[in-house]
Amino acid sequence: SPARRLSMGLEGVLLDGQDNHAAEFTCAICCSLVDAPLLTRCQHIFCLACLQDWLATKPSCPTCSLELDPRHGAGELRLASPLAWRVLGRLRVKCPLQGCTWHGEYTGLSDHMTSSKTHQAGASGSATEDGGASPRQQSAARLQQAEQLKAAGNSKFEQRIYRDAFALYSKAINLAPEVPTYRLNRAATSFMTADYDSCIDDCADALRLDPALVKAHKRLAKALIERGELEKAAAALDAGVAACGGEVLAEEVRTATQLCEWQREGELALEQGNATLARTFFASALQKTSAARCRLSLVRAELALGLCDRALRTTREVIKQDANASEAYVLRAIALFYSADLDQAHKHLKAALRLDPDDAEAGRTMKKVRKLERHVDAAKQAAFSRNFEDAAREYTQALETASAPQHAPLSASLYADRAATWLRLKDFDATLKDCAVAIYAQDDCTRAFVTRASALHHLGRHNEALQMIEGLMQTFGQDTQVSAAYKRAQFEVRKERRPDYYALLAVPSVASTLEIKAGYKQRALECHPDKNCETEEARAAAEAQFKLLGEALEVLSDDVKRKLYNEGYDKAAIEERVQAANRAASNHDKDGCCRGGGCS
């Protein structure tokens, strides 16, 4: 039967009589038996690397053209369809390396290829097992098999199956430790899996075997840069220039030099308090490297500016990559602290101190968190006891303790809380000042907006409060506090604009109904249009005044309407409420529960 080349690039072939069976598991992109198979949601099977490369340029199925999401359009065959995975696994194959007699099932081929017990000089089933061969022949055989293992590793590397590629390169190194290329290739797999220590070790070993190996110098520098050891990378490239010449490493030398300069300038700017400039330098460095050192440096700059969201995301990613990165825990704790999440900040600082008990920054921050917790708890307790002067004092001490950047959520929260205590103390100027600081720190601090609106109402600036809350309603209309503040602002504005019926009738607010009617008669005689007809303007003004007198009599002579008016409602709102009450009473009567002796 015709041989089929496995997608892993080895000289492996299916055993006879399985072509029809294998056809269902042939990748339509590389036309080979699938390696690291993925199953799309349209039920087609492809190699991992083949499909990833395809979706990078055309997000659709290569077979049926169904649109596929590059992130979620396919899953591992082993998990997506266990039955299909078992059927594929029963295919009978043999080892693709020349001279190896192993044959078995598809699922066992990868384990056989990467096992440290196979394909080694003198091992059972090895191509180099030949007791009668001369040392030179054995050496040539080992080198030949090492080359085959390297080719298999290259194929796995291209398929992005780095674990298998690492194992295959390791086997090649065991067979021919004097060949630096194998170590250099294994260093590449370590680099791709972010195992920079192993990459550096392999590059160093390769350079000891061949100091003029340009790729080893480049890879070593890249690994050192990703480790954040920028100065060491520059020194390693200087050694490479001495061994290989400057032209072949010129680009890498420029990159390393520039990164060192950006990192140094960024740290200096941060030390001098210019966090914006520092952020620019660190962001430039991250365009050329994803080193944790540069990422955490950018986090420090953003925290100095009070920008916590990206700092939290970055520190989470760094911790996920390296669970022992104590600096990332400390910076994440500071970001949580600035976000006013003191409990989580405390937990992350404890984790940092477990990793490094002598971390001075973690210790200082822990003391600050605990002190701030005491002040905030004392302020809340004082406010609960209605001792607002003590609450304001505690919030002031909390702000001094926190020393948070102006735009940090913690600053907005503390200023908003202190503004609420000033409001209770009727210090409206201090309230407005703290609210302004809180809103400047966080333009979505709704508590500060609501407190500011209350202060404006107390100062009689109802229109200003309404305009502010109207703008807030467009974004936070679903917030109950904002909605209540909006209704109050509307009410106060309408109340301010309504006529003063008591002043119109020249009676006090406690006047009886008889006094109100007497006042109406007196004012009606004075304002009657027939007595003010000297000019058209005078008559029109008298008519308007006479109409208002009628409204005043209508409202103030009715107990229900007068009560609503005294509560602050204008005539339109009073009419709405009276009509609503009448409708409710009418519906109540229609139910029949009031007929024949009252409601139970």
Rosetta blueprint (number, residue, H / E / L):
1 S L
2 P L
3 A L
4 R L
5 R L
6 L E
7 S L
8 M L
9 G L
10 L L
11 E L
12 G L
13 V E
14 L E
15 L L
16 D L
17 G L
18 Q L
19 D H
20 N H
21 H H
22 A H
23 A H
24 E L
25 F L
26 T E
27 C L
28 A L
29 I L
30 C L
31 C L
32 S L
33 L E
34 V L
35 D L
36 A L
37 P E
38 L E
39 L E
40 T E
41 R L
42 C L
43 Q L
44 H L
45 I E
46 F E
47 C E
48 L H
49 A H
50 C H
51 L H
52 Q H
53 D H
54 W H
55 L H
56 A H
57 T H
58 K L
59 P L
60 S E
61 C L
62 P L
63 T L
64 C L
65 S L
66 L L
67 E E
68 L L
69 D L
70 P L
71 R L
72 H L
73 G L
74 A E
75 G E
76 E E
77 L H
78 R H
79 L H
80 A H
81 S L
82 P H
83 L H
84 A H
85 W H
86 R H
87 V H
88 L H
89 G H
90 R L
91 L L
92 R E
93 V E
94 K E
95 C L
96 P L
97 L L
98 Q L
99 G L
100 C L
101 T L
102 W L
103 H E
104 G E
105 E E
106 Y H
107 T H
108 G H
109 L H
110 S H
111 D H
112 H H
113 M H
114 T H
115 S L
116 S L
117 K L
118 T L
119 H L
120 Q L
121 A L
122 G L
123 A L
124 S L
125 G L
126 S L
127 A L
128 T L
129 E L
130 D L
131 G L
132 G L
133 A L
134 S L
135 P H
136 R H
137 Q H
138 Q H
139 S H
140 A H
141 A H
142 R H
143 L H
144 Q H
145 Q H
146 A H
147 E H
148 Q H
149 L H
150 K H
151 A H
152 A H
153 G H
154 N H
155 S H
156 K H
157 F H
158 E H
159 Q L
160 R L
161 I L
162 Y H
163 R H
164 D H
165 A H
166 F H
167 A H
168 L H
169 Y H
170 S H
171 K H
172 A H
173 I H
174 N H
175 L H
176 A L
177 P L
178 E L
179 V L
180 P H
181 T H
182 Y H
183 R H
184 L H
185 N H
186 R H
187 A H
188 A H
189 T H
190 S H
191 F H
192 M H
193 T L
194 A L
195 D L
196 Y H
197 D H
198 S H
199 C H
200 I H
201 D H
202 D H
203 C H
204 A H
205 D H
206 A H
207 L H
208 R H
209 L H
210 D L
211 P L
212 A L
213 L L
214 V H
215 K H
216 A H
217 H H
218 K H
219 R H
220 L H
221 A H
222 K H
223 A H
224 L H
225 I H
226 E H
227 R L
228 G L
229 E L
230 L H
231 E H
232 K H
233 A H
234 A H
235 A H
236 A H
237 L H
238 D H
239 A H
240 G H
241 V H
242 A H
243 A H
244 C H
245 G L
246 G L
247 E L
248 V L
249 L L
250 A H
251 E H
252 E H
253 V H
254 R H
255 T H
256 A H
257 T H
258 Q H
259 L H
260 C H
261 E H
262 W H
263 Q H
264 R H
265 E H
266 G H
267 E H
268 L H
269 A H
270 L H
271 E H
272 Q L
273 G L
274 N L
275 A H
276 T H
277 L H
278 A H
279 R H
280 T H
281 F H
282 F H
283 A H
284 S H
285 A H
286 L L
287 Q L
288 K L
289 T L
290 S L
291 A L
292 A H
293 R H
294 C H
295 R H
296 L H
297 S H
298 L H
299 V H
300 R H
301 A H
302 E H
303 L H
304 A H
305 L L
306 G L
307 L L
308 C L
309 D H
310 R H
311 A H
312 L H
313 R H
314 T H
315 T H
316 R H
317 E H
318 V H
319 I H
320 K H
321 Q H
322 D L
323 A L
324 N L
325 A L
326 S H
327 E H
328 A H
329 Y H
330 V H
331 L H
332 R H
333 A H
334 I H
335 A H
336 L H
337 F H
338 Y H
339 S L
340 A L
341 D L
342 L H
343 D H
344 Q H
345 A H
346 H H
347 K H
348 H H
349 L H
350 K H
351 A H
352 A H
353 L H
354 R H
355 L H
356 D L
357 P L
358 D L
359 D L
360 A H
361 E H
362 A H
363 G H
364 R H
365 T H
366 M H
367 K H
368 K H
369 V H
370 R H
371 K H
372 L H
373 E H
374 R H
375 H H
376 V H
377 D H
378 A H
379 A H
380 K H
381 Q H
382 A H
383 A H
384 F H
385 S L
386 R L
387 N L
388 F H
389 E H
390 D H
391 A H
392 A H
393 R H
394 E H
395 Y H
396 T H
397 Q H
398 A H
399 L H
400 E H
401 T H
402 A H
403 S L
404 A L
405 P L
406 Q L
407 H L
408 A L
409 P H
410 L H
411 S H
412 A H
413 S H
414 L H
415 Y H
416 A H
417 D H
418 R H
419 A H
420 A H
421 T H
422 W H
423 L H
424 R H
425 L L
426 K L
427 D L
428 F H
429 D H
430 A H
431 T H
432 L H
433 K H
434 D H
435 C H
436 A H
437 V H
438 A H
439 I H
440 Y H
441 A H
442 Q L
443 D L
444 D L
445 C L
446 T H
447 R H
448 A H
449 F H
450 V H
451 T H
452 R H
453 A H
454 S H
455 A H
456 L H
457 H H
458 H H
459 L L
460 G L
461 R L
462 H H
463 N H
464 E H
465 A H
466 L H
467 Q H
468 M H
469 I H
470 E H
471 G H
472 L H
473 M H
474 Q H
475 T H
476 F H
477 G L
478 Q L
479 D L
480 T H
481 Q H
482 V H
483 S H
484 A H
485 A H
486 Y H
487 K H
488 R H
489 A H
490 Q H
491 F H
492 E H
493 V H
494 R H
495 K H
496 E H
497 R H
498 R L
499 P L
500 D L
501 Y H
502 Y H
503 A H
504 L H
505 L H
506 A L
507 V L
508 P L
509 S L
510 V L
511 A L
512 S L
513 T H
514 L H
515 E H
516 I H
517 K H
518 A H
519 G H
520 Y H
521 K H
522 Q H
523 R H
524 A H
525 L H
526 E H
527 C H
528 H L
529 P H
530 D H
531 K H
532 N L
533 C L
534 E L
535 T L
536 E H
537 E H
538 A H
539 R H
540 A H
541 A H
542 A H
543 E H
544 A H
545 Q H
546 F H
547 K H
548 L H
549 L H
550 G H
551 E H
552 A H
553 L H
554 E H
555 V H
556 L H
557 S L
558 D L
559 D H
560 V H
561 K H
562 R H
563 K H
564 L H
565 Y H
566 N H
567 E H
568 G L
569 Y L
570 D L
571 K H
572 A H
573 A H
574 I H
575 E H
576 E H
577 R H
578 V H
579 Q H
580 A H
581 A H
582 N H
583 R H
584 A H
585 A H
586 S H
587 N H
588 H H
589 D H
590 K H
591 D L
592 G L
593 C L
594 C L
595 R L
596 G L
597 G L
598 G L
599 C L
600 S L
